[in-house]
Amino acid sequence: MKKFTLPKSIIIKKNEEFNEIFKKGKIFSSAYFIAYTLNNDSVKVGFTTPKTIKNKPQRNKIKRITRELWRKNYRNYILNRKIIIISKISLLSVNYIELEDDFNKLLFQIDKNTRS
């Protein structure tokens, strides 16, 4: 049975990379997500939540949902960029289908910008 996991090689973990993308990157937003992007040869992604969410289990749940949305949908787009996805707290108040639609809209915006 094939595992459909998120490859560890595409995840951004270093603070320097996060800071570079925040400083030099373009911003895209949707109702439940904000994305900072920077051109790159291949896709790399980092996930974060706002510091205003003090409850750690809530922050981790938000990041898990966002990672799952990314894992299921990123192959449908051409995203040769470094991307940081920031999830908003309001994400917890809607169902998964609505989140997936919103996330796909965000990825479409990024993809459209990459091609032009």
Residue pairs with C-beta under 8 A, 6 or more apart in sequence:
4 71
5 71
6 67
6 70
6 71
10 42
10 43
10 44
10 45
11 44
11 45
11 46
12 18
12 21
12 44
12 45
12 46
12 82
12 84
13 46
17 44
17 46
17 82
18 46
18 48
18 84
20 38
21 36
21 37
21 38
21 46
21 82
21 83
21 84
22 36
22 84
24 38
25 36
25 37
25 38
25 82
25 84
26 36
26 37
26 38
26 113
27 34
27 35
27 36
28 34
28 35
28 37
28 106
28 109
28 110
28 113
29 35
29 106
30 102
30 103
30 105
30 106
30 109
31 88
31 90
31 102
32 87
32 88
32 90
32 91
32 94
32 99
32 102
32 103
33 66
33 85
33 86
33 87
33 88
33 91
33 102
33 103
33 106
34 85
34 86
34 88
35 83
35 84
35 85
35 86
35 106
35 110
36 83
36 84
36 86
37 81
37 82
37 83
37 84
37 110
37 113
38 81
38 82
39 80
39 81
39 82
40 80
40 81
40 82
41 80
42 80
43 74
43 79
43 80
43 81
43 83
44 81
44 82
44 83
45 70
45 74
45 82
45 83
45 84
45 85
46 82
46 83
46 84
46 85
47 63
47 66
47 67
47 70
47 84
47 85
47 87
48 63
48 84
48 85
48 86
48 87
49 59
49 62
49 63
49 86
49 87
49 89
50 86
50 88
50 89
52 89
53 59
53 62
53 89
58 89
58 92
61 92
62 87
62 89
62 91
62 92
63 87
65 87
65 91
65 96
65 99
66 85
66 87
66 91
66 103
69 99
69 100
69 103
70 85
70 103
72 100
73 100
73 103
73 104
73 107
74 107
76 104
76 107
77 107
77 108
77 110
77 111
78 111
78 114
78 115
79 107
79 110
79 111
79 114
80 114
81 110
81 114
83 110
85 106
91 99
